[in-house]
Amino acid sequence: MIEITKSGSALKTVIGAHGIPPEDIDVYAETDMDKSLCRAKVLLIQTKTKLYIVTGNESVCGKAGKKPEKIYTETGFEEYENDKIKELKISEFISAGMLECIYDGKPEELAAMSRTSMRDGRLFVKYASRVIENKELETDDEDFKNDVFCPKCGGRYPDPDRKICPKCMEKSKIYKRLLEFSKSYKKQMLAVLFALVLVSAAGVVAPYVSTSFFYDKVLGEGSEWYGKILFVLGLVVLLRLVSLGVNALSGIISARVSGKVTYDLKKTIFSAIERLSLSFFTARQTGGLMNQINNDSNTIYWFFCIGVPETIKNSVQIIAAFVIMFFMEPTLAACTLVIMPLFAFIVYRLYKRMITLHSKTYASSRALNSTLSDNLSGFRVVKAFSREDEETKRFNKRSRNLARDSRRLTVFNNTAFPFATLVMYFSNIIVWAIGGYMVMTGYNGMTYGTLMAFIAYTALMNEPMFMFVDMIYWFSDCTNAAERLFEIADAEPDVRERENPVRLGGMRGEVEFRNVEFSYIKGKKVIDGISFKIGAGRSIGVVGHTGAGKSTIANLLMRLYDADAGEILIDGVNIKDLSFDELRGNVGIVSQETYLFVGTIADNIRYACPGASLENVMTAAKISGAHDFIVKLPDGYDTKIGFGCKDLSGGERQRISIARAVLLNPKILILDEATAAMDTQTERRIQEALTLLSKGRTTIMIAHRLSTLRDVDSLIVIEKGKMPESGTHDELIRKKGIYYDLYRLQLEALKNIGVSE
């Protein structure tokens, strides 16, 4: 039996109740939804003769003193004969999928599944189909690799190529990696360490001078220091001033080093983000990433700026204080340690709980920031569709979640921490009780001054201990922040450049697709077996319905994604073997979605070629039709655009985007609905310019408006990821296929508004 999902008590219950021989089961899997899309535990059992779909729910039942047991309650049972089943498949929706088949000539829905169970569902279809078709049942090792899940906790790795589980990874490794960023600042770190030791030493000496030495020596008759009160006061003040001065100096050095370390960390994270593939960003929201780079980096900064120095200083202070106490009175010093094990246990439990609470609070904060980012970025859409109330409700829901998690964290802080400090305070009580008794009885020469010194040193030890409780907050927050940042830093791009890429030197621009296949979601092909060839300097038009896969062709040619199968060649070389610089420096794209950076118009056009002169920028703007409106602006090419500056219309933005591509002067030019946002007159003017521009370079024009493709050398039609038609305009018209239908519909639309061909 092929167990796609690990079988348990539910399967035993079902096969026992229905008399299904276990040896007849060939394939077994589970889904988490029934066919009405309700939550359920659905068993998929494929035998040599029948397919069984069993629906039910699993609950946990346990009695006192006994191990809890899982009980499966069956709510539905269906069986289908193999010889009547055809086309077993999964139809995928946005967030779920439906297991379907043709049974006895009629379509039949069998079970549903969320994205969580989709992998198991696909594998079940693959192997169950082999059983139904009486094919040899052999497993593919690649299908059952378990290295995408953590063997310890069972959670999925954030990045399958990086076998690190954030929950189970050793926290010490995180801090070792953070410390690697400070290797360049060893001298400054040593200076901080030395300063902290001086501060701790001054802090430890001061209590002795102001208590035991003062009471027993200065105020005790017969001592050589008797009556020298001003000297002691001066010494205490001097120690205090030295401590403050050295502490301030170490704080300044620590802040500088922490700032540089945080800068290096941000630079590393941003470099990692720039290196990642487009698929990384489509799976994440902008607000969440911004939150990680800024807030997480700042969290780490304050941890190293304040948390680490305070930890070092207080650790030295505790050790030094205890050593002095031990030499003064070993018995009483030992009594102060009685509370330590209990306090350490409480601190450990607090830390474990704090990690969880901080993770939840961060997740809620990121969700709120993402919602806010979506609304601010899409404010025009919200207004246009009058969705203010719905967006307010969505924001309020995320805000309530953050308030709830923050409240839980605050309540925990205000209850658990005072309890921990109360436990630690008992060490003071012990010193007062036992020390007082020792003074009254004169045990081991215990004096009032020594007792006061012990009380001062106990407080000196307790104060850092209380600080360590606060450090749990810093430590847990920094750990979570570092985990998230290193998850980004260690992420591997889906599209990688070869170690020794090919450099053509002079690219001619010949493009060829050979049986190319591609899926954004595994198992759902967007491009399926497409093959075509464009000669160097030739042009081709790509037409098809919305969602057919036209823009995906452009994405694949620029290697924003890699094809799952087949080859894409430029001048006979697979683009996977070409260097990124050469590929993207010779392939320019103008898409319907334009983005302009904050800056001047000239800088935005010059983005394609930073070293271009203003004359070259103006030439590119003239070709794209942008020059006329730019010179009418008060500051011309120096006009600021972007947030808070001059706003441009959709057509104006598109023309600047085209000018940017013109300035790049690529060998291969991709126009993905490049003139969609322009009026007919402007479109005509740009088409004439693009006709001249396309001479000597390969041009791929993707368009819905067939009028923009009148001058291309050939056309291909994309339909549901396939390429059913190709040829010239006249050839495709004569075929009377998909292209003919598209052309006829557009022609009728033109006639309806009084425009004739």
N, C-alpha and C positions, 0 to 999 in steps of 0.2 A: 504494500500500500504506500502511495506517495502522500505523506502528510504535509500538505502545504501549510496548514495551521495545526499546531500541536493539539492532538486529540486528548480529551479528558473524560470526566465522568458523564458529560452530556452525551457523547457518542455511545458510551456503554449503555446508558439508560435507553436511548432510542433503538439501538440494534437489538437490545433485549426485549423491548416492548413490541417490536414489529417483526421479530424473527429474521433479521437480516444476517446472513452468515458473515462473520468478520473476514474470512478468507476470500470472499467475493468482492470486497471493497478494493477498488483500484486507486481512486483519488479521493482525498478528503480535504475540505477547507471550510472556513466559517466566514460569515459576513455579519455586520452589525446593524442591518436594517431589513425590514420585510419589504414586500413589493409596494406597500402603501406609504413607504418612506418613513415609517415609525421605528423607533429604537427597539431592537430585538436581537436575539442570538439565533441566527439562521445557520443550520448545518447543511452543507452541500456534500452529498454522498453519491459518488459515481461508481456503480458496479459494472460487471461485465454485460448485464442485460438491461439495467434500469438506472435512471437518475432520480434520487430522492431529495426533496427540498423539505426540511423540517424546521418549523418556526416555533420559537418558545422564548422563555425568559429564565435566567439563572439567578438564584438567590443563595445567600449564605445562611445556614442554620447551624446553631451550636447549642449544646447543653453545658451546664456548669461542670467544670472538671474535665470536659472532653474537647477534642480538637474540632473547630468549626468545619462543617461539610458544605459543599456546593450542591444545590438541588436544582435540577433542570425541569421546568414545567412546560410541557408541550402544549402549544395552542393551534398548531396547524401541521398537516402532513400531506404531501403530494408526491406522486410518483409518475415518472414518464418513461415510456419504453424507448430504448435506444434507436430502434429501427425507424421510429417516427420523428426523431429529432433531426432538424437541419439548422445550419447556421447558428450555432451556439456562439454568442458574442456579448460584449458589454457596451451599452450606449452610455457615453459619458456626458454628464451635465456640468454645471459650474462647480458644485461642491459635492456631487454624488454621482453614482453610476447605477445602471439597471442591467441585471443579467437577463438576457432575452434569448429566445430561439423561435424557430418556425416549427410548430408541433402539429403533425398531421395536416400540414398545409395551411395552418393558421398561426399568426403571430401570438406569442405567449410571453408574459412577464413572469419571471421566476423569483427573483429576490433583488434587493437593492443593497447598496453599500456606500459608506462615506469614503472620503479620500484616505482615511486610515486603513481601511480594508481593501483598497483598490488593488494593491500589489497582489494580495492573495487571490482576489477575484480574477485578475488577468491570468495568473498561473493556473488557476483551476480551469479556465476556458481552454488554455493551451493544451493541458494534459487530458482533460475530460474529452475534448474533441478527438484526440487520438484514439481514446477507448471507443467512442461512438463510431468512428470511421474504421474500426478494426485494424488500426495501425499498431506497429510495435511500440510498446510503452517504455521509453528510455528517458531518464532524467538528464537535463543539461546542468552541469556543475555550476555554471554561471548564475542560474536561477536561484540556487539555494545557498549562496554565500551569506554567512551570518556576520560578516565583518562590518556591516553597516550599523550594527547594534552593539552597545556596550555589554560585555559579558557579565559585568558585575551588577548593574542596575536594570539592564534590559532596555534602556532608553536609546533612541536613535542618535547617532553622531550628528552634530550640526553640519559637519562637512565630511562626507564619506571618505574623501581622500586623506583626511586628517583624523586618525584614530585616537581622538582625545575626547573624553566625556567630561564636560564642565562640572558635573555633579561629583564624579569620582576621582578626578585628577588631584594629585597631591598639592595642597595649598602652598607648601614650601617652594615648589618649583616656580610658582607664579612670582614669588618675591625674589627668587634668584634671578629670574628674567628681568624684573624691574631694576634690580641692583646692577645688572649688566649695563644699563643706560648711564650709571654713575661712574663707570670705570674711568672715563675721561677726566673726572674731577676728583682724583684720589687725594691730592694735596689739600683741596678745600675740605674734603670729608674728614681727613685726619685732623685738620685745624678745628673743625666742629667737635670732633670726638675729644680732643685735648681740652677744649674750652668747657665742654660738658663735664669732664672729670674734675676740672678746677671748681666749677660751680657746685658740683656735688660735694667736693671736699670742704668747701667753705660752708655749705649748708649743714654738714655733719659736725664740724668743729664748733659752730656758733652755739648750739644747745648746751654743749659741755661747758663752755665758758660762762654762759648766762645762768646755769643751774648749779651743778656740782662744784665747779671751781669757785663760783661766786659765793655760794652758801658756806661751803666747807673751808675755803682758803681765805677769801677776801673778808668774810664776816666772822670767821673763826679766829679767836684769840690764839696767839702763839705762832701763827703762820707768818712766813716771810712776806706774804702778799696781803697781810691784814691791813684793812683800811684803804687800800688802793682802788677805790670805787671808780674814780674818773678814768683810771687806766683801763679797767675792765669795760667800762661803757665805751671808751674810745676804740677798744679792740673789737667790740661787738659791731659798732658802726662801721669800722674799717672792713670787717669781714662782709658786712651787708653791702657796702659800696662795691667791693671787689666782685661779689657775687652778681650784683646787678649789671656791672660793666661787662663782665665776661659773658653773662647771659645775653645781653643785648648784642654783643659782637658775634656770638655763635648764632643768634637768630638771624642777623643780617646775612652771614655767610650761608646759613642753611636755606634761607629764602632764595638767595641767588642760585644756589646749586639746584634746589627743587624746581625753580623756574626753568633752568636750562634742561633739566631732566624731562620735565613735562613738555617742553618745546620739542626735544628729540623724540619723545614718545608720540606726540601729535604728528610730527613729520613722518615718522615710521608708519603710523596708521593711515595717514592720508596717501602716502606713497603706495601702500598696500591696496587701498581703495582704487587708486588710479590704475593699478595693474590688473584689477579684476575684470571679469567679463561682464557683458551687458545683463546676463541672466541673474547675476548677483543683485543688481539694483531692481530688477523687475519683481524680485521676491521680497523686497524690503521697502518700507516707507521712508520718505526723505526725512520726516520729523524724527523718526526713531534713530536714524543714522546720525543726524545732527546732535541729538541728545547724547549719543554714545561718545562722539568725538569731543564735544565741549564739556558736558557735565562729568563724564567719567574721568576725563583727563584732569579736571579741576579737583575732583575727589582725591585722586592720587597725589596731586600737588600738595593739598593741605595735609594729607596723611604724612608725607615725607617732610613737609615744612614744619609741622607742629607735632604730629603723632610720634614719629621716629625719634626726634631729639628728646622729647619728654620721656619716652620709654627708656632711652639710654641713661638719661640723667637720673631718673627715679630708680632704675635698676641698680646703678652704682650707689645711690643714696641708701637704698634698703640694705645692700650687702655691707656697706661701711658702717651703717648704724648698728646692725646686728653684731658685727665683729667687736665694736666698741662696747656694746651691752654685754657681750659674752666675757670680755676681759674684766668688766666692772663687777659683774655678778652672774656667773654661769647658771645658777639655779633659776633665778628670776628670768634670765634671758630665755631659758628653755621653756618656761611657762608661757611666754608670749607666742610660742610656736604652736601651741595646742590648737588654736583656731585655724591655722593655715590650711590643713588638709580639707576641712569643711568649706572654707572660703574658695579654695582652688576648684573644688567640685562644683560649687555654685557658679563660679565664673565660667567653667567649661559648659555647663548646661545653658547658661545665658548666651554664650557665643553661638551654640548650635541653633537656638531659637532665633537669635538676631539675624543670622544668615538667611533664614527662611523669610522673616518679616521684611528684611531689606530687599530681597529678591522680588517679593510681591509688590512692595511699594514702588520699586523701580519699574516693574512691568506696567503698573497702572499709570505711572508718570509718563512712560514712553507712549502708551496708548492715547493718553490725553494730548500729548504734544503732536502725535501723528494726526489726530482728529483736527486739532487747531491748524496744523500745516495744510491739511486738505481743504479746510474751509477758507483760509486766507488765499490759497493758491487758486481755488475754484470759486471765489466769491461771485464772479460774474454769472456762473452757471447757477449757483444757489439763488441769486436774485431773479434770474431769467425764468426759473421754474417755480418760484415762490416756495422754496423749501426751507425758509428760515425757521419755521416752527419745528420741522423734523430734525434739522441740523442742531437746533438748540436742545432738543430732547436728547439727541445723540451725545452732544457735548456734556450735557448735565449728567447723563448716565456715566460717562467716563470720569467726570469730575467727582461724582458721588463715590465711584469705586476708589479713586485716589484718596478722597477724604476718609473713606472707611479704612483703607489700609494704613494711612498715616495715623488715624486715630488709634488703631490697634497697636501700632508701633509706639506711639506716645504713651498710651496706657501701660504697655509693657515696661517702658522705660521708667515710668513714675511709680510702678509697683515693685518690679523686680530689683531695681537698683537700690532703692531705700532699704529693702530687705537685706541685700548683700552688705550694705554699709553698716546696718545694725549688727549683723553677724560679726563683722570685723571689729566693731566697737567693743565687743565683749573682751578683746585682748586688753583694752584699757582697764576694764573692770577687774580683770585678773591681776594686773600690775598693782592697782590701787589696793586690792584686798590682801594679796600675798606680801607685797612690798610694805604696806602699812604694818602688817603683823611683824615683819622682820625688823622694822625700825623700832617698834615698841619693845621687842624682846632682845634687840641688839644682836640678832643672828648674823654671824660672820662679819661683824663690824659694820652693818648696814646703817648709813646715816641718812638724815633728812635730805641733804643735798644730793646724795646718790639716788634716792627715790625720785626726787624731782627731775634728775637727769634721765632716769629710766622712763618717767612719764613723758618727758619731752621727746625721747628717742622712739618711744612707742607711737606717739603722734606722728613723728617723722616717718615711721614705717607705714602707718595706716594711711597717711595722706597719699603716697604713691599707690597704695593698694586700691584706694578709691579711684585714683586716676586710671588704674588698670581696668577697672570696670567700665570707665568711659572709653578706654582704648578698644574695648570690644566693639563699640559702635564704629569707631574709625576703622578698625581692622576688618570687620565684616563688610562694611561699605566699600573699602578699598579692594578687598578680595573679589567681590562681585564685579566692581568696575574693571579691574584688571582682567578678569576672565572674559568679559565681553569684548574688551579691546584686543586681547590676544586672539580671540576667536576670529576677529576680522583680519588681524595681521597674519594669521596662519592659514587663512582661506586660500585655496589654490584656484586660479582662473580656469574656466572651462576651455578657453581658447589660449593656447600657449605658442610662443615662438620657438622654432627649432633652435638647438644649440649653435649650429653652424648654418644659418639660413642662406638660401641662394640669392644672389644679387645679379639681376639681369644687366645692369648697366644702362642700356637703352631699351626701354619697354616700347613695343610696337602697339600693343593693345588688343591682340586677338583673344577673345573670350570663348570658352567652351564649357558647357555643363554636360556631364556624362552620368546618366542614370542617378541623379541626385535625389536623396531622400532626407527628410528632416522632420522632427517633431519637437514642439515646445514642451509638450507633456508626453512622457513615454507611452507608446502604444497608440497615439493619436496623430497620424501623419498629416502635416500641413503641406509638405512637398513630397510627391510620390512618383519617383522614376522619371524625372524631367531631364530631357536631353536637347540641347540646341547649340549652335555655333554662330559666333559673330566675327566676321573678318575684321582685321585691323582697319580702323578708319571708317567702318560701316556703321549703320544705325539700325536698331531694332525696336519695335513697339511691343509692349506687353499689355494685353487687355484681359478683362475678365470681371466677374461680379465682385462686389465687396466681400472680403474675407476669403477669396479664392487662393491667396498665397502670393500675390504679385510683389508686395513689399518685402516679403521674406526672401525673395530672390536677390534683392538689393542687399539685405542684411548678410546673406551668405557670401555674396561676392566680396563684400568689405571685411569679411571674417569677424563680424560682430557676434556671430554664432558659427559653429562648425557643423558641416553636414554629417548626418548619421551614417550615410552610405553614399557611394559614388564619388566622383571627383569633379572639382572645379579648376579649370586650367586657364592660365594667362600666358600667352606665347608658348604653349605646350608644357608649362611648368605648373605643378599642383600648387595652389595658393598656400597650402599648409607648409610648403617648403620655402616660401618667400619671406623676407624680413618684413616686419610690420611697417617700418619706415618707407620701404620701397612700394609696398602694396598700397598703403593709405596715402602716400605722397603722389601716387599716380591714378588713384581712383577718387573722384570727387562726387558728392551727392548733394542734391537739393531736394528736400522732402517737403511735404505739405505742412509738417510741424516745424515751425521755425523757432529758433531760440537766439535772442540777442543778449549779450553780456552787458553789464553796467559799464559805461564808458562812452567814448565819442563814436560817431558813425564811422569815421575813418579807421579807428581801432577795431571795430567790429568787422569791417571788410578786410582789414589787414590781418585778422586772426588766422586766415588761411596761409598767409606768407608774412611773418612778422617783419621781415627786412624790406618789404616793398615800399617804394617811394610813393609820395602823394600823387604824382603823375600817373603811376600805374594803378593806384586806387581809383582815381577819377576815370581812367579808361575802362576799368571793369564796371564801374557804376554806369557809365554811358551805355555799355553793351547790354546791361541788365535793365536799362530804363529807369534807374534810380537817380541819375544825375540831375534831371530836371527838377524833381521835388526837393532834392538835398540843397541845391543852390538857392532855393527860395526861403530856406530856413534862416533865421537871424545869424546863427553862427556857422552856417554851411556844414562842411565836413567835420567841424569841431563841436557840433551840437551834441550835448550829452543825452544819452538815451538810457532807459532802464528804470529801476525803482527810484521814484521821487524826481525823475527827470522827464524829458520830452517823451510823450507817448505817440507811437506811430500806428497807422492803420494796418490791417492785415496784409493788404496789397503792398504797402510800403515796406513792411518787414520782410515780405517774401522777396522783393526786389533786392534788398540788401543781402539776403541770404544767397540769392543767385549771383550777385556781384562777388561774394566771398568765394564761391565755387569757380567763377571765371578767373579770379586772381590766382587761384591754385594752379590753373592751366594744366589740368590732368590729362593723361592719355585716354582714360576711360571716364566718361561723364554719365552719371545716373540722375535722371530727372523723375522723381517720384511724386506725381501730381504737382509739379513745380509751378504751374500757372493756375491752379485751382482757385486761388483767392483773388484773381484779377478779372477786371472787366474785359469785354471782348476786344476793345480797341488796344488796350495795353497788351493783351495776350497776343494779338496779331503782330504788334511791334516786337515783342520779345521772341516770338516764333521766328521772325525774320532774322533777328540777331543770333538766335540759337542755330539757325540753319547755317549761317556763316561760321559760327563758333564750332560747330560739329565737324567741319572739314579738317581732316587730318587726325581726328580722334574718334574712338569708338563711343557710341552714344546708345544708352538704354533708356527709353522713354516709357514710363509707366503712367497710364492715364485712363480715366473713365470717359473723358470727352474725346471721341474718336477724331474730331476735327484737328486736334493737336498732333495727330499721328499721320497726317496726309503725306508727309515728305519722307517717311522712314523707308529703308530699303526692304524690310520684311517685318512680318508680324507673327507673334505667337499668342495663343489663347490659353489662359490658365483657368481651369474649372475643377473645383474641389481638390486642388493640389496636383492635378494631372495636366498634361498638355495635349488635349484632343485635336487641336488644329494648329497649323502653321503655314505660312506662305505670304505672298504679297496681298495687297488689298483686293485686287481683281480676282485672284485665285480663291480667296476666302469668300468673296461674294458669290462666286459661281458654285461653291460647295453648298451654300444655303444651310449652314450649320449655326453654331453658337455665335460666331462673329456676325453673320448675316442678320440674325435676330437682334443683336445689340445695335447694329447699324440701322436697321429698319425702325426700331423703337425711337432712336435719337432723331432720325429723319422725320418721323411722324410728329415728334415733339416740336421740331423746328417749323414744320408746316402749320401746326396749330397756332403758332404765334406770328404767322405771316412771313416766315423766312423760307425761301426755296433754295435748293442746292444748285 
